[in-house]
Amino acid sequence: MSADAPTSGGVTFGRKLCYENFEGRQSFVVLIFLISNPQEFSKPEALYQRSDATIPNVLFEILWRRMTSLNILSLENFRNLENSTVNFSPGVNIFCGQNGSGKTNLLEAIMTVCLGRSQRLNASDRTLVNTESDWYRLEGNGLVKDHKTKITVAFQKNNSERNVGKKVTLNNAPSKLSELFQMFSVITISPEDSDTISGVPSLRRRFLDFHLSQSSPTYLDNLTKYHRVLAQRNIHIKNSGIPIGGTTFDELLIDFAAMIIKSRLDYLTDIREGAQEIYSLISGGGKFECVYNSSAVNSDDMPFWKSLSGDEKFEKLKSSISKRLTESQEAERAREITLVGPHRDDIAVKINSLSARSYASQGEWRSAAVALKLATYKFLKENFEKDPILLLDEVFAELDENRQAALVNLLTDVGQVFLTSAIAPPENLRKCAAMVEIVDGRIKIDG
């Protein structure tokens, strides 16, 4: 048996709950309690403080088992934020304050403790350190499925420009950055996302790689190995040229390239329909399309992609990449770089059948980026088996009331949400949110 969470003011509190392991009477009591007390559902941590015998203990487990959440964050010497410890709601958290107060920096701290990196393009760990210090430390305590998890990310400046002074621990044990991608999944939506649609191809490849790495440790491993082989092949081409039969690195390059391109094609196939639906809702009926443009795959093959098995896709890609490498040998000798592979690929985005980069407005770029990110949220939720954490930076500032309402409705079936706003967010969202005020780097919890 399953039931949808009740609604209030147009906002659904929480997500679908499963009661397979419980007797019908308990399920009925849980459902009646939620309908009668929707405000309790938005903040399930408050239920632990209740002694009401009419609330089955199993409700606590239902509310928390499916949650992936960051519950407590401690900050030291991070950006302009005052050293502090902050308790978060597992539902919606709204960071309010004037521009420049530190709202986005708090989002950045959450991103860094969850995935070990900033959401800002080209932000190194050195830039995250408070200007009056030479180190920062973040400690997060949360839940990953039903397991309590403690994460520490710390960085110490040194004389090198590289981030060699960075240390990560999981539950007090030394860890690699890549392990964080297996623990948490995070989606960020910010004004800069428009660049993903309007900017250079490398930004769209970064979008693909970042989100696919969260859903699959294998993808991140393949990507790392591919770039290592690619660098070695480029050095070989520069120093020795390309022999008639290709380089000694070609076989490895082809294998990793095929696995990466296959993952990207499958991903775009999975999110395409959802992105179109979301874009239509936000834009009031606009048409959105996204197609993978590959330096190694003929676009005529794309319509048949879904009909192929996994092995057929892999072998077809390997054959196509090998053929393109052979055809590109002369050009690669002249330019002394590898011209075929996923490092040269792109996503072609169209809005109302026209190239988004060339013809779309800034508002359309923003709506398209939001559609891609929310469709990716759904993809990660289904593939990662836990709700990603959603970070929204000033998403309401550039939207009219209708688009704000449409976006709020799209947030009804998500897990933990952190959003910043210099203006008052929609009232029906504020009703179910924990408010956090930030004034000149000082963090204050309302209520």
ChimeraX attribute file (.defattr): number of C-alpha atoms within 10 A of each C-alpha:
attribute: neighborCount
match mode: 1-to-1
recipient: residues
	/A:1	11
	/A:2	11
	/A:3	12
	/A:4	14
	/A:5	21
	/A:6	21
	/A:7	15
	/A:8	14
	/A:9	10
	/A:10	13
	/A:11	20
	/A:12	24
	/A:13	26
	/A:14	26
	/A:15	19
	/A:16	15
	/A:17	17
	/A:18	15
	/A:19	18
	/A:20	10
	/A:21	9
	/A:22	11
	/A:23	10
	/A:24	12
	/A:25	9
	/A:26	17
	/A:27	22
	/A:28	12
	/A:29	15
	/A:30	20
	/A:31	19
	/A:32	13
	/A:33	17
	/A:34	20
	/A:35	16
	/A:36	11
	/A:37	12
	/A:38	18
	/A:39	18
	/A:40	16
	/A:41	22
	/A:42	22
	/A:43	20
	/A:44	19
	/A:45	18
	/A:46	12
	/A:47	16
	/A:48	9
	/A:49	8
	/A:50	9
	/A:51	9
	/A:52	9
	/A:53	7
	/A:54	10
	/A:55	17
	/A:56	14
	/A:57	15
	/A:58	14
	/A:59	21
	/A:60	14
	/A:61	12
	/A:62	15
	/A:63	20
	/A:64	18
	/A:65	15
	/A:66	20
	/A:67	26
	/A:68	25
	/A:69	28
	/A:70	25
	/A:71	17
	/A:72	15
	/A:73	22
	/A:74	18
	/A:75	21
	/A:76	19
	/A:77	20
	/A:78	25
	/A:79	22
	/A:80	19
	/A:81	22
	/A:82	18
	/A:83	17
	/A:84	13
	/A:85	15
	/A:86	15
	/A:87	14
	/A:88	24
	/A:89	22
	/A:90	27
	/A:91	23
	/A:92	25
	/A:93	21
	/A:94	23
	/A:95	25
	/A:96	24
	/A:97	21
	/A:98	14
	/A:99	14
	/A:100	14
	/A:101	20
	/A:102	25
	/A:103	28
	/A:104	22
	/A:105	18
	/A:106	24
	/A:107	20
	/A:108	21
	/A:109	27
	/A:110	26
	/A:111	23
	/A:112	21
	/A:113	27
	/A:114	28
	/A:115	23
	/A:116	25
	/A:117	18
	/A:118	20
	/A:119	21
	/A:120	13
	/A:121	9
	/A:122	8
	/A:123	11
	/A:124	14
	/A:125	24
	/A:126	21
	/A:127	12
	/A:128	22
	/A:129	21
	/A:130	17
	/A:131	13
	/A:132	9
	/A:133	13
	/A:134	14
	/A:135	21
	/A:136	22
	/A:137	21
	/A:138	24
	/A:139	21
	/A:140	24
	/A:141	20
	/A:142	22
	/A:143	21
	/A:144	22
	/A:145	18
	/A:146	13
	/A:147	12
	/A:148	13
	/A:149	18
	/A:150	20
	/A:151	25
	/A:152	24
	/A:153	23
	/A:154	20
	/A:155	20
	/A:156	17
	/A:157	19
	/A:158	13
	/A:159	5
	/A:160	8
	/A:161	10
	/A:162	12
	/A:163	14
	/A:164	12
	/A:165	14
	/A:166	18
	/A:167	17
	/A:168	22
	/A:169	18
	/A:170	17
	/A:171	12
	/A:172	11
	/A:173	10
	/A:174	12
	/A:175	16
	/A:176	12
	/A:177	17
	/A:178	15
	/A:179	16
	/A:180	20
	/A:181	21
	/A:182	16
	/A:183	19
	/A:184	25
	/A:185	26
	/A:186	22
	/A:187	20
	/A:188	21
	/A:189	22
	/A:190	19
	/A:191	17
	/A:192	13
	/A:193	21
	/A:194	19
	/A:195	16
	/A:196	23
	/A:197	27
	/A:198	22
	/A:199	12
	/A:200	12
	/A:201	17
	/A:202	15
	/A:203	18
	/A:204	20
	/A:205	18
	/A:206	15
	/A:207	16
	/A:208	18
	/A:209	17
	/A:210	16
	/A:211	22
	/A:212	21
	/A:213	19
	/A:214	26
	/A:215	21
	/A:216	16
	/A:217	15
	/A:218	14
	/A:219	21
	/A:220	20
	/A:221	13
	/A:222	18
	/A:223	20
	/A:224	13
	/A:225	16
	/A:226	23
	/A:227	16
	/A:228	12
	/A:229	17
	/A:230	22
	/A:231	14
	/A:232	14
	/A:233	22
	/A:234	19
	/A:235	15
	/A:236	17
	/A:237	22
	/A:238	16
	/A:239	10
	/A:240	12
	/A:241	20
	/A:242	19
	/A:243	11
	/A:244	9
	/A:245	9
	/A:246	15
	/A:247	15
	/A:248	13
	/A:249	14
	/A:250	16
	/A:251	13
	/A:252	14
	/A:253	23
	/A:254	22
	/A:255	18
	/A:256	24
	/A:257	27
	/A:258	27
	/A:259	21
	/A:260	23
	/A:261	23
	/A:262	18
	/A:263	18
	/A:264	20
	/A:265	18
	/A:266	14
	/A:267	17
	/A:268	20
	/A:269	17
	/A:270	16
	/A:271	20
	/A:272	18
	/A:273	15
	/A:274	18
	/A:275	26
	/A:276	21
	/A:277	16
	/A:278	25
	/A:279	26
	/A:280	17
	/A:281	19
	/A:282	22
	/A:283	18
	/A:284	12
	/A:285	13
	/A:286	18
	/A:287	17
	/A:288	26
	/A:289	20
	/A:290	21
	/A:291	16
	/A:292	18
	/A:293	18
	/A:294	19
	/A:295	19
	/A:296	25
	/A:297	23
	/A:298	13
	/A:299	12
	/A:300	8
	/A:301	9
	/A:302	14
	/A:303	8
	/A:304	8
	/A:305	16
	/A:306	13
	/A:307	9
	/A:308	11
	/A:309	9
	/A:310	13
	/A:311	9
	/A:312	12
	/A:313	19
	/A:314	20
	/A:315	14
	/A:316	16
	/A:317	22
	/A:318	23
	/A:319	14
	/A:320	17
	/A:321	26
	/A:322	21
	/A:323	14
	/A:324	18
	/A:325	21
	/A:326	14
	/A:327	12
	/A:328	14
	/A:329	23
	/A:330	14
	/A:331	13
	/A:332	20
	/A:333	16
	/A:334	11
	/A:335	12
	/A:336	20
	/A:337	19
	/A:338	20
	/A:339	19
	/A:340	25
	/A:341	24
	/A:342	24
	/A:343	21
	/A:344	15
	/A:345	20
	/A:346	20
	/A:347	22
	/A:348	16
	/A:349	22
	/A:350	20
	/A:351	21
	/A:352	13
	/A:353	11
	/A:354	14
	/A:355	16
	/A:356	22
	/A:357	19
	/A:358	9
	/A:359	14
	/A:360	18
	/A:361	13
	/A:362	15
	/A:363	13
	/A:364	20
	/A:365	23
	/A:366	24
	/A:367	25
	/A:368	32
	/A:369	24
	/A:370	25
	/A:371	27
	/A:372	25
	/A:373	22
	/A:374	24
	/A:375	23
	/A:376	24
	/A:377	23
	/A:378	19
	/A:379	21
	/A:380	23
	/A:381	18
	/A:382	13
	/A:383	13
	/A:384	17
	/A:385	13
	/A:386	20
	/A:387	26
	/A:388	26
	/A:389	27
	/A:390	23
	/A:391	24
	/A:392	22
	/A:393	21
	/A:394	21
	/A:395	19
	/A:396	23
	/A:397	15
	/A:398	12
	/A:399	17
	/A:400	9
	/A:401	11
	/A:402	13
	/A:403	17
	/A:404	18
	/A:405	18
	/A:406	16
	/A:407	20
	/A:408	18
	/A:409	15
	/A:410	16
	/A:411	18
	/A:412	17
	/A:413	16
	/A:414	22
	/A:415	22
	/A:416	22
	/A:417	22
	/A:418	24
	/A:419	26
	/A:420	26
	/A:421	20
	/A:422	17
	/A:423	13
	/A:424	12
	/A:425	19
	/A:426	13
	/A:427	10
	/A:428	14
	/A:429	21
	/A:430	14
	/A:431	15
	/A:432	22
	/A:433	20
	/A:434	22
	/A:435	20
	/A:436	22
	/A:437	19
	/A:438	22
	/A:439	17
	/A:440	15
	/A:441	20
	/A:442	14
	/A:443	23
	/A:444	15
	/A:445	13
	/A:446	8
	/A:447	6
